Amino acid sequence: MADLASGPGLVIAWHREGAVSSRSPAEWVSYLLEPKNWIIVTTLAIGWHADGAAGLGFGALAALFAGVLPTVFINRGVRHGQWDDRYVGAKRPRLIVLLFIIASVAAGLALLVGLGAPGELSGYFGCMLGSVAVLAAITTVWKISIHCAVAAGSVTILALLLGPWLVPAYLLVALIGWSRVTLKDHTTAQVVAGSVLGAAAALVTYALIPHH
């Protein structure tokens, strides 16, 4: 989707114009601060916060289902010509990817609960499932920025759990918004809406999940 991207450890071809060395600053921002990276960092951090090293292992499992497997699916679609690039901008393919992510996160949540993962992590993952469903519903009528939604949500939940020292990371959210508008992947309204929705979802999540 326009905001979904490659997984860790995978060699991904750059499917937009130009080689890696010719990426513009906006392209680099979108690439380096893509949703997959936020999801992996956030699930690992919440896992560690919930239960140390054991929680970190569960966080890695969550990252697999929320970040890595969707990336494999996206890259397979690119290779088979199902969508133009790993950002999947067209509505129908974007919805297909979102539905896969919903299924993957649901499977991961069932596994986390079944294996006895910390409630803080499982609760966060359950709320993530709901958030993706909301994003999918909005995507049927409007191309909201998932880059910004994921980034804002990650910064908000981590700042609430780990402390206000993470508040300056909202500058990265603003940087992402700039990149998405500059690349003409989104309008200003779409990046603002994504940021607000992501932060609001994180506030709801924090209110619902058990805290370590």
Buried (B, 14 or more C-beta within 10 A) or exposed (E): BBBBBBBEEEEBEBEBEEEEEEBEEBBEBBBBBBBBBBBBBBBBBBBBBBBEEBBBBBBBBBBBBBBBBBBBBBBEBBEEEBBBBBBBBEBEBBBBBBEBBBBBBBEBBEBBBEEEBBBBBBBBBBBBBBBBBEBBEBBEEEBBBBBBBBBBBBBBBBBBBEEEEBEEBBEBBBBBBBBBBBBEBBBEEBBBBBBBBBBBBBBEBBEEBEEB
